[in-house]
Amino acid sequence: MDALIRLAGAAAPMPQNDINTDLIAPLARTAGGGMRPGIRTPAELAQLLFATSRFEQDGTERPAFVLNQPPFRAARFIIAGRNFACGSSRESAVLMLKAFGIRCVIAPSFGSIFYDNCFRNHVLPLTLDEPLVEHLAVVAAGGGTFTLEVESSTLTAPDGTAVAYSIPSFRRELLLSGADEVAVTLGRAAEIDAYEARVSAERPWEL
């Protein structure tokens, strides 16, 4: 199910600034160095997430990397520094996060293309003030459970910190419904018809 209604789990702290999409979604290559063609399964996408940081060249894990440490192997959130997912526009950055199980990234700011891609793939890029993000990263290091409620637009940290956030209603509806932008727009047909009727009466030269 693509809908994001409630999310609970550990948050992996990655406080570095400017974590780019090349690090998040490194290109998968064959042993000969070329790009392997074809569509990746969710399991393959999850394995590729941060692959150059998570694994040595022989495929063994790097124990120091946060997603290789319990309880962050099952992280549902990432708490990052400024400008998360800057760089190239590859949508696979969002797809790999989602395949891994991460449905919310919390940061002071995001790469703009990644930010838009998140909503299209029902992942929440949650922009919060930097001091609050830094506090949440410290709390997250303890491995407790964060809880996100999209309906009420709230995030609760393991230490009891409660955060109310706001996103545009259209984007919130994308998350809650699990639908794409076209389906959500068509679901507002009555509102569109009412708007067009009003404009037609008030400014008929525009239609």
C-alpha positions in Angstrom: 0.0 0.0 0.0 1.4 3.4 -1.0 -0.6 5.5 1.3 1.3 7.1 4.1 -1.1 7.5 7.1 0.9 6.6 10.1 4.6 5.7 10.5 6.4 4.5 13.6 10.0 3.3 14.0 13.6 4.3 14.6 15.1 7.4 13.0 18.6 7.0 11.6 20.6 10.1 12.4 22.7 11.4 9.4 23.5 15.0 10.5 25.9 15.8 7.6 24.9 18.6 5.3 24.7 18.2 1.5 24.2 14.4 1.4 23.7 14.2 -2.4 21.7 11.8 -4.6 24.9 10.2 -5.9 25.5 8.9 -2.3 21.9 8.0 -1.7 21.4 6.2 -5.0 24.7 5.2 -6.4 24.5 3.8 -9.9 24.5 0.0 -10.1 27.3 -1.4 -12.2 28.2 -4.9 -13.4 31.5 -6.5 -12.6 32.9 -5.2 -15.9 32.1 -1.7 -14.9 29.1 -1.1 -17.2 25.5 -0.3 -16.2 23.3 -3.3 -15.7 20.1 -2.9 -17.7 16.6 -3.6 -16.5 14.2 -2.7 -13.8 15.3 -3.3 -10.2 13.1 -5.2 -7.8 12.2 -3.5 -4.4 14.8 -5.8 -2.7 17.5 -4.7 -5.2 16.6 -1.0 -4.7 16.8 -1.4 -0.9 20.2 -3.1 -1.2 21.5 -0.3 -3.4 20.5 2.5 -1.0 23.7 4.2 0.2 25.5 1.2 -1.2 28.9 2.8 -1.5 28.7 3.9 2.1 27.1 0.7 3.5 29.3 -1.9 1.8 32.9 -2.5 1.0 33.8 -3.4 -2.6 33.6 -7.1 -1.8 30.0 -6.7 -0.5 30.8 -6.9 3.2 29.1 -4.4 5.5 30.8 -1.4 7.0 29.8 -1.6 10.7 30.3 2.1 11.2 27.6 3.1 8.8 24.4 4.0 10.6 22.0 1.8 8.6 24.2 -1.3 9.4 23.6 -0.7 13.1 20.7 -2.0 15.2 18.0 -0.6 15.5 18.6 1.5 12.4 18.6 -1.6 10.1 14.9 -1.2 10.4 14.8 2.6 10.3 11.6 4.3 9.1 12.9 7.8 9.3 16.2 9.6 8.5 17.2 12.8 10.3 19.6 14.7 8.1 21.5 18.0 7.7 20.8 20.9 5.4 20.3 20.4 1.7 19.5 16.7 1.8 19.4 15.0 -1.6 21.0 17.8 -3.6 22.7 17.1 -6.8 21.4 15.1 -9.8 17.7 14.6 -10.3 17.6 10.8 -10.2 14.2 9.7 -8.8 15.8 6.4 -7.7 17.0 8.3 -4.6 13.4 8.3 -3.3 12.6 4.8 -4.7 15.6 3.3 -2.8 14.6 5.0 0.5 11.0 3.8 0.1 12.1 0.2 -0.8 14.3 0.2 2.4 11.3 1.2 4.5 12.1 4.9 5.1 9.0 6.9 4.4 10.0 10.2 6.1 13.1 12.3 5.9 13.5 15.1 8.4 15.9 18.0 7.5 16.2 21.8 7.5 16.2 21.8 3.7 16.1 19.5 0.7 17.2 19.4 -2.9 14.1 20.8 -4.8 13.7 18.0 -7.3 14.0 15.3 -4.6 11.5 17.2 -2.5 8.9 17.0 -5.3 9.7 13.4 -6.1 9.1 12.4 -2.5 5.4 13.4 -2.6 4.9 11.7 -6.0 6.2 8.5 -4.4 4.4 8.9 -1.0 7.4 9.8 1.1 7.3 12.8 3.4 10.2 15.3 3.2 9.6 17.1 6.5 11.3 20.5 6.7 11.9 21.7 10.2 14.0 24.5 11.8 17.6 23.5 12.1 17.9 23.6 15.9 14.9 21.3 16.2 16.3 18.9 13.6 19.6 18.9 15.6 17.7 18.1 18.8 15.8 15.3 17.1 19.0 13.8 15.7 20.4 13.6 19.2 17.3 11.9 20.5 17.3 9.6 17.5 20.7 8.3 18.4 19.2 6.5 21.3 17.2 4.3 19.0 13.7 5.0 20.3 10.5 5.1 18.3 9.4 8.2 16.4 5.7 8.4 15.4 4.3 10.3 12.5 0.5 10.9 12.0 -0.1 12.4 8.6 -3.8 13.0 9.3 -3.1 15.3 12.2 0.2 16.5 10.8 2.2 15.7 13.9 5.5 14.0 14.7 6.3 12.7 18.2 9.8 11.9 19.3 10.8 9.2 21.9 11.6 11.9 24.4 8.0 13.3 24.1 8.9 16.2 21.8 5.8 16.9 19.8 6.1 18.7 16.5 3.2 20.1 14.5 4.0 20.7 10.9 2.2 22.0 7.8 2.2 21.0 4.2 -0.1 22.0 1.3 -3.4 20.2 1.4 -2.9 18.7 -2.1 0.4 17.1 -1.1 -1.1 15.9 2.2 -3.9 14.2 0.2 -1.3 12.5 -2.1 0.3 10.9 1.0 -3.0 9.9 2.6 -4.6 8.5 -0.5 -1.6 6.8 -2.0 -2.8 8.2 -5.4 -1.0 10.0 -8.1 -1.4 13.7 -8.9 -3.8 13.1 -11.8 -6.1 10.9 -9.6 -6.1 13.5 -6.8 -6.9 16.3 -9.3 -9.7 14.3 -10.9 -11.1 13.7 -7.4 -11.6 17.5 -7.1 -13.8 17.7 -10.2 -16.7 19.3 -8.3 -14.4 22.1 -7.0 -12.9 22.6 -10.5 -16.4 22.8 -12.1 -17.5 25.3 -9.4 -14.4 27.4 -10.0 -14.9 27.4 -13.8 -18.6 28.4 -13.4 -17.7 31.3 -11.1 -14.9 32.6 -13.5 -17.3 32.2 -16.4 -19.8 34.4 -14.7 -17.4 37.0 -13.4 -14.8 37.1 -16.3 -16.4 35.4 -19.3 -13.6 36.7 -21.6 -11.1 34.4 -19.8 -12.9 31.2 -20.9 
